Amino acid sequence: HNLTTLAQGVTQARTALSQAQLNREAIAGQLRTLEGALATTMGLPASTTFDVGQLPVDLPTRQVTDTVEALIGRAVSDRPDLAAARATADRARVRIQEVRAAGLPAVGVTSSVGQSWSSGGAHSTPYTAGISLRWPVFTGYRNQYDIRQAQFDAEAAAEGVRSLEQQVNLQVWTSYFALQTSTQRFSTVRDLLASAQQSAD
């Protein structure tokens, strides 16, 4: 009877060991996947690895938040898609001024100098100068509509930048804490594996 109980205990220990090893491998894979997701979110190569260290039982919230904020700041400043969105928004703001200027009167200055010779060796140098004033004729308020459209485009571009920044913030935040959770799970499973190994031994 004691041998049967011992055999069952050994079988249970081996099963627990196998389960702990399986969990460890699964979490290790998740950890690598989350590191790749975090790196990609920050605009880095997916193969970038992070040294997250050991997590304490009680997480120092301020320290973790500071780290996340640093990662978010880096992602916001380094992401090429955000830089492109900001450039589009800047061009849209400049376009408003261009459209406004097209509807305003314009003043121009012209001048010319020439020389002429006539038979008998007479020589003259005529000078001319002129000022021109150009103003748009009534276009059925087209200019006002063009200005409003340019303003709308600039607002939409600015909103696109803000929305993309929020997406980047959320991606980094989610990836970072998923990585922290996986690291903690990995540590826990490693402890379970060591315990199961001792039981099996």
Disulfide bonds with the S-S distance in Angstrom:
none
